[in-house]
Amino acid sequence: MVSPVHQLSTDIAPPEQFTYPFCYEPHPLCILAAEEVKREIEQIQPKEGKMFGVLVVEVPNCKFGTTIGFLAAYSGLLEGRNDWDYFVPPVFDAQQPDGYFKIKEREISTINQHPSPDTQYLNKQMSQDLQLWLFRQYRMLNARGEEKDLVDIWQDYHRSPRIRNKYPLPPGGSGDCCAPKLLQYAFQHGLKPVCMAEFWWGPSPKSEIRQHGQFYPACRGKCKPILTWMLQGLDVDPNPEETGFPHLQPEIVYEDEALAVLNKPAGMLSVPGRTEDYSVATWAQQRWEGAMLVHRLDMCTSGLLLVAKNTDAYHQLQRQFEARTIKKKYLAVVEGVPAKEHGIVDLPLLYDPINRPRQVVDYEQGKRAITEYRVLSTYEGKHALLALWPHTGRTHQLRMHCAHSDGLDCPIVGDELYGHKSDRLYLQAQAIAFAHPATGKRMHFELPVDDSFSSLVTIV
């Protein structure tokens, strides 16, 4: 077998700390390594999209002390194989035809050919036992040289009895993602991890959105428990999501005794997060005792928010949201130009169970989501300014409907989850109309187009 350790000839200085894998900017060493891997992928020409990863490592060298190299990996199987020479091997090879896993799989498949109540119960029990056996074979190392199998890692990470009772075992495919495979090989062979990154190559899956060549964080559902264990003993970058946010100030657009209309800047939380208390909600409560935010915007979205100053106003406005009589208009700058000038996007959305807060399109279990759009202006065929009217209020609805291939296939500029990173997310909650909770009078507020949008499109 060819060694999967590849030389990296460069004068680029390594980082002081290892990558925090769930929120990072790829280090230049990782970008350089990824370019090498892409050339190898082009030789293979895979037919389906796949996540690939690179791990830059220090390689012991008896002549020069240490040198810099890198490892490469792919998630799951690549063209039905897990034994490509250029890449690190799987943590555990369950694909051997005469191995225990494949033998038991064939037994279960044979039972399925003769369905009955008894065989269905037997099949379920055998499948659960086989899955448990498989996860016990994945014995993951950490940087201290300690070892633990996936079942113990999962249960030690999820201390909540509610979660452990509902999900006693890790999700299928755990341990086969890029990052665990890369770290496992490094620890087994005495290689010191320096930095790591993952990128998508090829067409996007139909349900979720992945952009060709884009770097992505490690998945949280499968990999967060595993990597939390494996990174113990490494000096890792702090989690950027826990280092605090700038205390921006919303603008008061309108206020009276019952409510206030605010203009939230991009980069400000609507409500307190897991590690950050400061938000529009806490700012409003400090200014108006008892104030309550009626709805939310993503942190990276700017625009209009309603604040109720008392309980009666809050409940009245909430009823309007439930009845969908509150009308909202957004502006977005997108990559490319939609095929039609005006239309409706109707795509059902569901939380990605292993990678929240990402959404996926699910035609069977997803909740219906409807967005009306109109192209307002374009710029050299590269960008378009859209007006968006959400008829429903699903999480990430506008972002998914713009980016998905069954929607507009035009990601919003700066959408790190479903498109490409930029200086900001170019999405603004520009207008809102509602009935005043005390007087019943219909009210309408509209902001000017965000100044930053004009750098990408000609505002008309």
VENKA-V247054 format. One record per pair of residues at least 6 apart in sequence whose C-alpha atoms are under 8 Angstrom apart, sorted by sequence separation. I is the first residue (numbers start at 1). J is the second residue. D is the distance in whole Angstrom. If there is no record, write none. Layout:
BEGIN
<<I/J/D> <I/J/D>>
END
This chain:
BEGIN
<<60/66/5> <61/67/7> <76/82/7> <83/89/6> <95/101/8> <96/102/7> <97/103/7> <141/147/5> <158/164/6> <175/181/7> <186/192/7> <204/210/5> <218/224/8> <254/260/6> <255/261/6> <271/277/8> <272/278/6> <285/291/5> <308/314/5> <320/326/6> <351/357/7> <352/358/6> <378/384/4> <401/407/5> <402/408/5> <403/409/5> <404/410/7> <413/419/7> <414/420/6> <415/421/6> <416/422/8> <435/441/5> <436/442/6> <453/459/8> <59/66/5> <60/67/7> <82/89/7> <83/90/8> <94/101/6> <95/102/7> <112/119/7> <140/147/5> <141/148/7> <186/193/7> <203/210/8> <204/211/6> <253/260/8> <254/261/5> <271/278/8> <272/279/6> <284/291/6> <285/292/7> <307/314/8> <351/358/6> <352/359/5> <377/384/6> <378/385/6> <390/397/8> <400/407/8> <401/408/6> <402/409/6> <403/410/5> <404/411/8> <411/418/7> <412/419/7> <413/420/7> <414/421/5> <415/422/8> <435/442/4> <436/443/7> <58/66/6> <59/67/5> <82/90/7> <94/102/7> <111/119/6> <112/120/8> <139/147/6> <140/148/5> <203/211/8> <204/212/7> <252/260/7> <253/261/5> <254/262/7> <271/279/5> <284/292/8> <297/305/8> <351/359/5> <352/360/6> <376/384/7> <377/385/5> <390/398/7> <401/409/8> <402/410/5> <403/411/4> <411/419/5> <413/421/7> <414/422/4> <434/442/6> <435/443/6> <58/67/6> <59/68/6> <139/148/5> <140/149/6> <155/164/7> <203/212/7> <252/261/6> <253/262/5> <269/278/7> <270/279/5> <271/280/6> <272/281/7> <296/305/7> <308/317/8> <350/359/6> <351/360/6> <375/384/7> <376/385/5> <377/386/7> <402/411/5> <403/412/7> <411/420/8> <413/422/7> <414/423/7> <415/424/8> <433/442/7> <434/443/5> <58/68/5> <59/69/6> <139/149/4> <140/150/7> <183/193/7> <200/210/7> <201/211/8> <202/212/5> <252/262/5> <253/263/7> <269/279/5> <270/280/5> <271/281/5> <272/282/7> <281/291/8> <295/305/7> <349/359/6> <350/360/5> <375/385/6> <376/386/5> <388/398/8> <402/412/7> <414/424/5> <415/425/6> <433/443/6> <434/444/7> <57/68/6> <58/69/6> <82/93/8> <112/123/7> <138/149/5> <139/150/7> <200/211/7> <201/212/5> <202/213/8> <251/262/6> <252/263/6> <268/279/6> <269/280/6> <270/281/6> <271/282/7> <281/292/7> <294/305/8> <295/306/7> <349/360/6> <350/361/6> <375/386/5> <376/387/7> <400/411/8> <413/424/8> <414/425/4> <415/426/8> <433/444/4> <15/27/8> <56/68/7> <57/69/5> <111/123/7> <137/149/7> <138/150/6> <200/212/6> <201/213/5> <250/262/6> <251/263/5> <268/280/7> <281/293/6> <293/305/8> <294/306/6> <349/361/5> <350/362/6> <374/386/6> <375/387/7> <399/411/7> <413/425/6> <414/426/6> <432/444/6> <433/445/6> <56/69/6> <57/70/5> <74/87/8> <82/95/8> <136/149/5> <155/168/7> <200/213/5> <201/214/8> <250/263/5> <251/264/7> <280/293/8> <293/306/6> <294/307/6> <348/361/6> <349/362/6> <373/386/7> <374/387/5> <399/412/6> <412/425/7> <413/426/6> <431/444/7> <432/445/6> <56/70/4> <57/71/8> <72/86/7> <73/87/5> <135/149/7> <136/150/6> <155/169/8> <199/213/6> <200/214/6> <250/264/5> <293/307/5> <294/308/6> <347/361/7> <348/362/6> <349/363/8> <373/387/6> <374/388/7> <412/426/6> <431/445/5> <432/446/7> <14/29/7> <55/70/5> <56/71/6> <72/87/5> <73/88/6> <108/123/6> <135/150/5> <136/151/6> <154/169/7> <199/214/5> <200/215/7> <249/264/8> <250/265/6> <292/307/6> <293/308/6> <348/363/6> <350/365/7> <373/388/5> <403/418/6> <412/427/7> <431/446/4> <12/28/7> <54/70/7> <55/71/5> <71/87/7> <72/88/6> <135/151/6> <154/170/6> <199/215/4> <200/216/7> <249/265/7> <264/280/7> <291/307/7> <292/308/5> <347/363/8> <350/366/5> <372/388/6> <373/389/6> <399/415/7> <403/419/7> <430/446/6> <431/447/6> <12/29/7> <37/54/8> <54/71/6> <55/72/6> <71/88/7> <179/196/8> <198/215/6> <199/216/6> <248/265/7> <291/308/6> <292/309/6> <349/366/5> <350/367/6> <371/388/7> <372/389/5> <430/447/5> <54/72/5> <108/126/7> <151/169/6> <197/215/7> <198/216/6> <291/309/4> <292/310/7> <348/366/5> <349/367/5> <371/389/6> <372/390/6> <400/418/7> <430/448/7> <34/53/8> <53/72/6> <54/73/7> <108/127/7> <132/151/8> <151/170/7> <179/198/8> <197/216/7> <198/217/7> <248/267/8> <290/309/6> <291/310/6> <348/367/5> <349/368/7> <371/390/4> <372/391/7> <399/418/7> <430/449/7> <34/54/6> <52/72/7> <53/73/5> <150/170/7> <178/198/7> <197/217/7> <198/218/7> <248/268/6> <289/309/8> <290/310/6> <294/314/6> <348/368/4> <349/369/7> <370/390/6> <371/391/6> <33/54/7> <52/73/6> <53/74/6> <246/267/8> <247/268/7> <288/309/7> <290/311/8> <347/368/6> <348/369/5> <370/391/5> <371/392/7> <52/74/4> <245/267/8> <246/268/8> <292/314/7> <346/368/7> <347/369/6> <369/391/7> <370/392/6> <428/450/7> <33/56/8> <51/74/6> <52/75/6> <245/268/8> <284/307/8> <294/317/7> <346/369/6> <347/370/7> <369/392/6> <30/54/6> <50/74/7> <51/75/6> <150/174/8> <294/318/7> <346/370/5> <368/392/8> <369/393/7> <8/33/7> <30/55/7> <50/75/7> <150/175/8> <271/296/8> <345/370/6> <346/371/7> <369/394/6> <30/56/7> <104/130/7> <270/296/6> <344/370/7> <345/371/5> <371/397/8> <29/56/7> <270/297/6> <344/371/6> <345/372/6> <367/394/8> <371/398/7> <426/453/7> <50/78/8> <269/297/8> <270/298/7> <344/372/4> <345/373/8> <369/397/7> <101/130/7> <269/298/7> <270/299/6> <343/372/6> <344/373/6> <250/280/7> <269/299/5> <342/372/8> <343/373/6> <371/401/7> <48/79/8> <244/275/8> <245/276/7> <247/278/7> <268/299/5> <342/373/6> <343/374/7> <46/78/7> <47/79/7> <244/276/6> <267/299/5> <268/300/7> <342/374/4> <46/79/6> <101/134/7> <242/275/6> <266/299/6> <267/300/5> <341/374/6> <342/375/6> <241/275/8> <242/276/7> <266/300/5> <267/301/7> <341/375/5> <37/72/7> <266/301/5> <267/302/8> <265/301/7> <266/302/4> <359/395/8> <33/70/7> <132/169/7> <138/175/7> <265/302/5> <266/303/8> <338/375/8> <359/396/7> <264/302/5> <265/303/7> <358/396/8> <179/218/7> <263/302/7> <264/303/5> <94/134/8> <263/303/5> <264/304/6> <262/303/8> <263/304/5> <264/305/7> <337/378/7> <359/400/7> <142/184/8> <145/187/7> <262/304/6> <263/305/6> <141/184/6> <180/223/7> <261/304/7> <262/305/5> <140/184/7> <143/187/7> <179/223/8> <261/305/6> <262/306/6> <337/381/6> <92/137/7> <142/187/7> <261/306/5> <262/307/8> <336/381/6> <337/382/7> <349/394/7> <40/86/8> <92/138/6> <141/187/7> <177/223/8> <180/226/7> <260/306/6> <261/307/6> <336/382/5> <337/383/6> <338/384/8> <91/138/6> <141/188/8> <175/222/8> <180/227/7> <183/230/7> <259/306/7> <260/307/5> <335/382/6> <336/383/5> <337/384/5> <91/139/8> <174/222/5> <175/223/7> <179/227/8> <259/307/6> <260/308/7> <335/383/5> <336/384/6> <349/397/8> <91/140/8> <173/222/8> <174/223/7> <259/308/4> <260/309/7> <334/383/6> <335/384/7> <171/221/8> <180/230/8> <258/308/6> <259/309/5> <333/383/7> <334/384/5> <171/222/6> <175/226/8> <258/309/5> <259/310/8> <333/384/6> <334/385/7> <170/222/7> <257/309/7> <258/310/6> <333/385/5> <334/386/7> <332/385/6> <333/386/6> <259/313/7> <331/385/7> <332/386/5> <347/401/7> <258/313/6> <331/386/6> <332/387/7> <346/401/8> <331/387/5> <332/388/7> <345/401/6> <330/387/6> <331/388/6> <329/387/7> <330/388/5> <9/68/8> <329/388/6> <330/389/6> <347/406/8> <358/417/7> <8/68/6> <329/389/5> <347/407/7> <7/68/7> <8/69/5> <328/389/6> <329/390/7> <346/407/8> <7/69/4> <8/70/7> <327/389/8> <328/390/7> <345/407/6> <6/69/5> <7/70/7> <345/408/8> <5/69/6> <6/70/5> <5/70/6> <6/71/6> <5/71/5> <4/71/6> <324/391/8> <4/72/7> <157/225/6> <324/392/8> <334/402/8> <339/408/8> <338/408/6> <154/225/6> <338/409/7> <153/225/7> <154/226/7> <338/410/7> <385/457/7> <153/226/6> <337/410/7> <383/456/7> <384/457/7> <336/410/6> <383/457/7> <385/459/8> <335/410/5> <150/226/7> <153/229/7> <334/410/6> <335/411/6> <334/411/5> <335/412/6> <379/456/7> <334/412/4> <335/413/6> <379/457/5> <333/412/6> <334/413/5> <378/457/6> <379/458/6> <332/412/6> <333/413/6> <377/457/7> <378/458/7> <4/85/7> <377/458/7> <3/85/7> <4/86/5> <377/459/7> <2/85/6> <3/86/7> <4/87/5> <377/460/7> <1/85/6> <2/86/7> <4/88/6> <91/175/7> <376/460/8> <91/176/7> <90/176/7> <140/226/8> <142/229/6> <143/230/6> <142/230/4> <143/231/6> <144/232/7> <141/230/6> <142/231/6> <143/232/6> <144/233/5> <91/181/6> <140/230/7> <142/232/6> <143/233/5> <90/181/6> <142/233/7> <143/234/6> <89/181/7> <334/426/8> <88/181/7> <91/184/7> <333/426/6> <88/182/7> <91/185/8> <332/426/6> <333/427/7> <332/427/4> <89/185/8> <331/427/6> <332/428/6> <76/173/7> <88/185/7> <330/427/7> <331/428/5> <330/428/5> <331/429/7> <330/429/4> <331/430/6> <76/176/5> <329/429/6> <330/430/5> <75/176/6> <76/177/6> <328/429/7> <329/430/6> <330/431/7> <75/177/4> <328/430/8> <329/431/5> <74/177/7> <75/178/5> <328/431/6> <329/432/6> <74/178/5> <328/432/4> <73/178/5> <327/432/6> <328/433/7> <73/179/8> <326/432/7> <327/433/5> <326/433/6> <327/434/7> <73/181/7> <326/434/5> <73/182/6> <325/434/7> <326/435/8> <72/182/7> <71/182/7> <320/434/8> <320/435/8> <317/435/8> <331/449/8> <317/437/6> <333/453/7> <316/437/6> <333/456/8> <300/424/7> <301/425/6> <313/437/5> <333/457/8> <53/178/5> <300/425/6> <301/426/7> <302/427/7> <303/428/5> <304/429/5> <312/437/8> <313/438/7> <52/178/6> <53/179/7> <301/427/5> <302/428/5> <303/429/4> <304/430/6> <51/178/7> <55/182/6> <301/428/6> <302/429/6> <303/430/6> <304/431/7> <54/182/7> <55/183/8> <301/429/7> <304/432/7> <53/182/8> <57/186/8> <60/190/8> <59/190/8> <60/191/7> <59/191/6> <221/353/7> <222/354/6> <58/191/6> <59/192/7> <221/354/4> <57/191/6> <58/192/5> <220/354/6> <221/355/5> <57/192/5> <58/193/7> <219/354/7> <220/355/5> <221/356/8> <57/193/5> <58/194/7> <219/355/5> <220/356/7> <56/193/6> <57/194/5> <55/193/7> <56/194/5> <57/195/7> <55/194/7> <56/195/5> <55/195/6> <56/196/6> <55/196/4> <54/196/6> <55/197/7> <53/196/7> <54/197/6> <304/447/8> <53/197/6> <54/198/6> <303/447/8> <53/198/4> <52/198/6> <53/199/6> <51/198/7> <52/199/5> <51/199/6> <52/200/6> <51/200/4> <52/201/7> <50/200/6> <51/201/6> <49/200/7> <50/201/5> <208/359/7> <209/360/8> <49/201/6> <50/202/6> <208/360/5> <49/202/4> <207/360/5> <208/361/6> <48/202/6> <49/203/5> <207/361/5> <47/202/8> <48/203/6> <49/204/6> <206/361/8> <207/362/6> <46/202/8> <49/205/7> <266/424/8> <266/425/8> <30/195/7> <29/195/8> <30/196/6> <30/197/6> <27/195/7> <27/196/8> <26/196/7> <27/197/8> <26/197/6> <18/193/7> <19/194/8> <21/196/7> <18/194/6> <19/195/5> <21/197/7> <17/194/7> <18/195/5> <19/196/6> <17/195/8> <18/196/8> <19/197/8> <15/194/7> <258/437/7> <14/194/7> <15/195/7> <258/438/7> <14/195/8> <171/354/8> <26/215/7> <24/217/7> <23/217/6> <209/403/7> <22/217/5> <209/404/6> <21/217/6> <22/218/5> <208/404/8> <21/218/6> <22/219/7> <22/220/7> <206/405/8> <22/224/8> <214/420/7> <211/418/7> <210/418/7> <211/419/6> <209/418/6> <210/419/8> <211/420/8> <18/234/7> <20/236/6> <23/239/7> <24/240/8> <18/235/6> <19/236/6> <20/237/5> <22/239/8> <23/240/7> <17/235/6> <18/236/5> <19/237/6> <20/238/7> <23/241/8> <17/236/5> <18/237/6> <20/239/6> <17/237/5>>
END
